[in-house]
């Protein structure tokens, strides 16, 4: 499971590098990652201080630092 989290975090990082700021919904749709795996991988990236998160209502946007 830890390996998959790292793989998914890498996919998210690459997608943000390519497209810039994205919502969690757009990332899920683009990458086809389950909501649970997406959230865990985002937490991984946030803990490593690789992304910044902003929330507007129910929408969460991510961008690389």
NORRA-V913290 format. One record per helix or strand of 2 or more residues. SS is the DSSP state (alpha for helix, beta for strand). FROM is the first residue (numbers start at 1). LEN is the number of residues. Records with the same first field share a line. If there is no record, write none. Layout:
# NORRA-V913290
SS=FROM-LEN / FROM-LEN
This chain:
# NORRA-V913290
alpha=2-18 / 24-8 / 35-13
beta=22-2 / 51-6 / 59-6
